[in-house]
Amino acid sequence: MRKTSLIALTAALLASAPVHAEPAQGWYASLNGGLALTSDQSESDDYIDIEDIGRVPGASAFEFHKGYALDGTVGYDFNPFRVEGELSWRKADVDKGRFSSKGFSVGNITYDSNSTPIEGEYSSLGLMVNGWYDLHTGSRWTPFIGGGIGAARIKSKVKGHFTLLNGDSYRLDGTDTDWQLAYQAGAGLGYKLNESTTLQAQYRYFTTEDAGIEDGVHNMTVGLRYRF
């Protein structure tokens, strides 16, 4: 008898629970932050500018520490498609870096190849236009997939000391800044806290034209999306 009463009570509660209405269209904004994992990078045809020597050709290789990613967006939800503009920032410090020269001249003296460890950092400022498709489940949970395209200002800093085989040491301190075509793809999961606010977790793979598919940045962020 008691078991029957519990079943009846559960059924009544479910029947009285509000059904989630079809998501409305409208403007929204979001703010997200989290972890950025920059892929190891190597370049066989690279160069560095060394003080008192000039441009030295060679090859470089970098491994990066875990970095951080921040982004803010403003967009419009057409339901189930969303289109947004994004401003993003990513930064990571070099964990292990090395430059190997291919041979160069200082005055009338020509030096053979030489290798030196270097420090530095990598950052990107992205201006993107994204499109997302919400996979509505009829509950508070909403997975989404999509991607974007835009431009990114890539900034690389390197520093260290370049020591020649004869013991002469030269200071290495340079910055390179370049705007590049950028694109990204990813997926996420949103949880509706109330009618206007959604908690979201996202993964995005961000890369640029010069970096290519293999040398991008893995971004894992959490944030809030607010509907106006």
PyMOL commands that set and color helices and strands:
alter all, ss='L'
color gray80, all
select helices_A, chain A and resi 2-16
alter helices_A, ss='H'
color red, helices_A
select strands_A, chain A and resi 26-38+41-50+54-64+67-77+81-101+104-106+109-111+115-117+119-134+141-163+169-192+197-208+217-227
alter strands_A, ss='S'
color yellow, strands_A
deselect
rebuild
show_as cartoon
